Amino acid sequence: MQDTGLKNRIFLALFISIIFFIVYDYFFIQPQLRKSSNEVVKNEKVTTKSEEVKKLLQEMDLKGKYVGAICAAPIALKEAGVLKDRYTAYPGWEDNIRKEGYVSDAKVVEDKNVLTSKGPATAICFALEIVKKFAGEETYRGLKEGLLADFC
């Protein structure tokens, strides 16, 4: 039985990503949320095997546009060949991605045009870094203060 819901989510994600690619200059990948602790992480497997996602990431990277991933999703950046020297990811995933360059003590790592972040608890820090890149320091500081995100 085919999972048409999964196919529809992938199509929607790719469509939205193409719009962001054309209009905004960035593309970020997040892992699929799990329904239970026993559910297999699907998004990483889908995005690493998708030639469309790989091509989009490579095109973005060639143009110097920002790409990013959070949690275990940096594996898609590696598979596309756009992951730079330094990165972070969900602890333990460096074994699947690449041990060299893994920064274990950072919430967010920026290396050239690639942003990576550890996982669910660092998502707000990741989002704030994106805001800083695209909306500027003043907006970043205002949001960080309003969100009480001193930990970022």
N, C-alpha and C positions, 0 to 999 in steps of 0.2 A: 504494500500500500504506500503510495507516494504521500509525502507530507506537503500538501499544497499550501498550507499555512506558512511553513518554513520557506517555500519557494516565493510566496508573495512577500514575505518579510525581506528576503534577499533582494528581490526586484525593487521593492520600495527603497531599501537602503542604498542600492546602486543608483537609482534614479535621483534620490536626494543628493547623493554624493556627487553625481555629475553636475547637478545644479550648483552645488557649492564650488566645485572645480571651476565652472565657467564664471560664476558671479563673484565668489568670495576669496579665492586664493588659498584655501586650506582644506584638508581632509583628515578627519580623526576617526579612529576605530575604537569601539568599546566592545567588551565581551557581552555575550548574551547573558541575561540574568538567569540564575538557576531557580527552579521551582522547589527543589529539595537538595539536600546535601549529597544525595546519591546520583543526581542527574549529571550526565556527561556534559562537559563544556562543549557546545556545538559551534559557536561562532568562530572560534579560533580555527577549527578544522575547515569550516566553510570558506573563510577568508583566505586561508593559506593555500587552498586548492583552486580558488577562483582566478582564472586567467584575467578576467575583467578587472578584478580588484588589483591584481599585480600590475597590470598595464596602467591603470589609473594612478597608482602610487608612483610608478616609475616616471610617468609623464609629469606629475606634480613635482617630483624630486628634480628632474632635469631642468624644470623651469625655476627652481629655487623656491617653490611655494612650500608652505608648511604642511607637514604630515605629522600625525601623532597617534599614539595608542596608549591605552591604560590597561592595567591588570595583566592578563596573559596575552593580550592582543599584539604586543610588540613582535610576536612570532611572525605575524603577517608582514611586518616591515622587513624582518630578516629574510623571509621567503621571497619578497619582491626585490631584495638587494638594495634597499634604501636605508636600512638601519646604519647609523654612523658608528663611530668608535665607542662612545659612552652612551649608556641607556640604563633604565631601571624597569622593573616589571614585578609582578606578584612573586614573592619569595618562593623559590623552588623552580620557577619557570626558566631561570637562567640555564638550567641543565638542558632544556629543550631549545633554547634560543642560542646562547653563546656565553660562556663563562667570562671570556675576555671582554673587558669594558663594562661589566655589570657593576653598577653603583648600588650597593646594598643599603646605604644610610641616607639616601635622598628620597624625598617625596616626589619630586619632579626633576627630570634631567633634560636639559636642552643641549643638543649638539648640532650645530649649524641650523638646518631647517627642520630638525626632527625633535619633537617633544614626546617624552614618555613619562608615565607615572605608575606607581606601585599597585594601586587597587582601590576598592570601595572607600576606605577611610581617607584616601588622599585625593579623591575626585574633586573636592572643593578647591584644593591647592592647584590641581591640574587646570580646572576651569578658570581660576584666577590668573594663571600664567597665560592662558589663551586670551583673556581679556586684556592683560597688559600688552601683549603683542599687537592686538588689533584695535584696541580702544585707547591705549596710552596709560601712562603712569598714574595720572590723576584719577581716572575712572577706576583703575585697579585699586589704588589706595582707599578710595571711597567705598567700594564694594567690600574690600577686605575688612575695613573698620565696621561697616554696617552688618556684616555677617559674623562679626566677632571671631574672625579667622586668624588670630594672632599666631597660631601654630603653623601657619604656612610661611 
